[in-house]
Amino acid sequence: MKTPISVGVIGCGYWGPLLVRNLKGLPNCNLKALCDASEARLKHLKELYPEIEGVTDHEQFLNGLDLDAIVIATPVKYHYSLAKASLLAGKHTFIEKPMASSSAECEELIEIAERNGLVLMIDHTFLYSSPVRKIMEIVEAGDIGDIRYINSRRLNLGLFQKDINVAWDLAPHDISIILHILGEFPITVNCQGNAHVTPHVEDVTNMSLYFRHKRFATIQSSWLEPRKIREMTIVGTRRMIVYDDLQTHEKIRIYDVRVERPPHYDTFAEFHYSYHYGDSYIPHIQQEEPLKVVCQHFVDCIENKTRPLTGGREGLEMVRILEASSASLKANGAPVMFSPSHEVISPIQQPQAKPLKAATATA
Ligand SMILES: NC(=O)c1ccc[n+]([C@@H]2O[C@H](COP(=O)([O-])OP(=O)(O)OC[C@H]3O[C@@H](n4cnc5c(N)ncnc54)[C@H](O)[C@@H]3O)[C@@H](O)[C@H]2O)c1
């Protein structure tokens, strides 16, 4: 029998305990230690898991406990320094989304992991969820035709973050799904938003990603909405999918609807759009906790020496899009273009509005 991978989790606030519960249930994982800067959080976790060691000092946690792998679930601003220390200590490293605060930080972490032959995985949770895997199956089978656009809304009266805006907090879920479904990186990104509650931290944003062949995706993110909404619409040339993550049993519905333009017509009377209304159906989805699949995948990648589905490269692509969204926000929503190697080129200047002529003003 193989020796289980010994794992430690750093950051036991809101999300960390969910990772702890899932790691604890895996057969090939020995969850050995927890670390949190807050004594109160550690005490709470120790009450639930008295057999797991708990420390407040991250130096001791990373270097003194003989762990194979580290799971980082702290606020984003600590991801880079903790992940770097973890990788330099020779540990396989798992980082919560988004991977780090800048693409330069992500590139450095990827380089250290590759140089040392370590697994680096980023938690893009939704790619491991049953509904998103089912959507991928449907798209790959060609059932919905060519994708025209994707629209996503992730809104509620949310947990306000202090170090990142709502786009960095919520949009990673939508971005990861969109990139996975479309299988390509956008050409431009633009984003508009506003900080209503905490100065300089946008709590409402609207982001658009433009892809080749006129495909695009829009992402609305908000911590300032009365109703919780987690909805994505994928519009194809043949069918359309609505994914509502808040439904318990019917998360995906496929609509057999489309509109077609007549190929040619001679007179206006001959011109009719052709509307197709077919059935809608709900595919069966095997229920499974996505975070359990995420944790199992991390441990399997370490055991089998394989690359995770969402490794450092995918984490970097995500952070590049988030950086572009921040640059666009600063430039009042101007589009930000990427180079062919996916680096941000400075925001495209919006044409200045011409001043009204005196004659117009008096007309
Ligand atoms: N994948 C998902 O769906 C999902 C959902 C929620 C949050 N997250 C991510 O999880 C991470 C944590 O978010 P959260 O909401 O749990 O934050 P949180 O603020 O509730 O908890 C963070 C914890 O980290 C501890 N901490 C901070 N710095 C530390 C350090 N240097 N050493 C040790 N402990 C430290 C804090 O004391 C706190 O207990 C973020 O990256 C967030 O984006 C992911």
PDBQT file of the ligand as one rigid body, heavy atoms in Angstrom, charges set to zero:
ROOT
HETATM    1  N1  LIG A 401     -12.914  28.435  -4.726  1.00  0.00    +0.000 N 
HETATM    2  C1  LIG A 401     -13.921  29.088  -4.204  1.00  0.00    +0.000 C 
HETATM    3  O1  LIG A 401     -15.075  28.929  -4.580  1.00  0.00    +0.000 OA
HETATM    4  C2  LIG A 401     -13.627  30.078  -3.102  1.00  0.00    +0.000 A 
HETATM    5  C3  LIG A 401     -14.656  30.580  -2.307  1.00  0.00    +0.000 A 
HETATM    6  C4  LIG A 401     -14.344  31.489  -1.299  1.00  0.00    +0.000 A 
HETATM    7  C5  LIG A 401     -13.033  31.894  -1.121  1.00  0.00    +0.000 A 
HETATM    8  N2  LIG A 401     -12.059  31.393  -1.929  1.00  0.00    +0.000 N 
HETATM    9  C6  LIG A 401     -10.666  31.843  -1.798  1.00  0.00    +0.000 C 
HETATM   10  O2  LIG A 401     -10.144  31.353  -0.570  1.00  0.00    +0.000 OA
HETATM   11  C7  LIG A 401      -9.166  32.255  -0.062  1.00  0.00    +0.000 C 
HETATM   12  C8  LIG A 401      -9.521  32.618   1.383  1.00  0.00    +0.000 C 
HETATM   13  O3  LIG A 401     -10.760  33.278   1.377  1.00  0.00    +0.000 OA
HETATM   14  P1  LIG A 401     -11.650  33.336   2.709  1.00  0.00    +0.000 P 
HETATM   15  O4  LIG A 401     -12.928  33.935   2.306  1.00  0.00    +0.000 OA
HETATM   16  O5  LIG A 401     -11.624  32.032   3.410  1.00  0.00    +0.000 OA
HETATM   17  O6  LIG A 401     -10.808  34.397   3.572  1.00  0.00    +0.000 OA
HETATM   18  P2  LIG A 401     -10.930  34.628   5.155  1.00  0.00    +0.000 P 
HETATM   19  O7  LIG A 401     -10.441  36.027   5.376  1.00  0.00    +0.000 OA
HETATM   20  O8  LIG A 401     -12.268  34.233   5.663  1.00  0.00    +0.000 OA
HETATM   21  O9  LIG A 401      -9.870  33.607   5.773  1.00  0.00    +0.000 OA
HETATM   22  C9  LIG A 401      -8.512  33.717   5.582  1.00  0.00    +0.000 C 
HETATM   23  C10 LIG A 401      -7.786  33.135   6.798  1.00  0.00    +0.000 C 
HETATM   24  O10 LIG A 401      -6.384  33.199   6.543  1.00  0.00    +0.000 OA
HETATM   25  C11 LIG A 401      -5.724  33.575   7.757  1.00  0.00    +0.000 C 
HETATM   26  N3  LIG A 401      -4.442  34.179   7.373  1.00  0.00    +0.000 N 
HETATM   27  C12 LIG A 401      -4.227  35.334   6.717  1.00  0.00    +0.000 A 
HETATM   28  N4  LIG A 401      -2.903  35.517   6.512  1.00  0.00    +0.000 NA
HETATM   29  C13 LIG A 401      -2.275  34.454   7.041  1.00  0.00    +0.000 A 
HETATM   30  C14 LIG A 401      -0.911  34.061   7.127  1.00  0.00    +0.000 A 
HETATM   31  N5  LIG A 401       0.070  34.815   6.610  1.00  0.00    +0.000 N 
HETATM   32  N6  LIG A 401      -0.627  32.913   7.772  1.00  0.00    +0.000 NA
HETATM   33  C15 LIG A 401      -1.607  32.140   8.298  1.00  0.00    +0.000 A 
HETATM   34  N7  LIG A 401      -2.929  32.462   8.226  1.00  0.00    +0.000 NA
HETATM   35  C16 LIG A 401      -3.245  33.593   7.596  1.00  0.00    +0.000 A 
HETATM   36  C17 LIG A 401      -6.682  34.545   8.431  1.00  0.00    +0.000 C 
HETATM   37  O11 LIG A 401      -6.439  34.617   9.813  1.00  0.00    +0.000 OA
HETATM   38  C18 LIG A 401      -8.034  33.913   8.100  1.00  0.00    +0.000 C 
HETATM   39  O12 LIG A 401      -8.464  33.016   9.100  1.00  0.00    +0.000 OA
HETATM   40  C19 LIG A 401      -9.155  33.447  -1.030  1.00  0.00    +0.000 C 
HETATM   41  O13 LIG A 401      -8.128  33.269  -1.960  1.00  0.00    +0.000 OA
HETATM   42  C20 LIG A 401     -10.492  33.336  -1.733  1.00  0.00    +0.000 C 
HETATM   43  O14 LIG A 401     -10.477  33.915  -3.043  1.00  0.00    +0.000 OA
HETATM   44  C21 LIG A 401     -12.333  30.499  -2.896  1.00  0.00    +0.000 A 
ENDROOT
TORSDOF 0
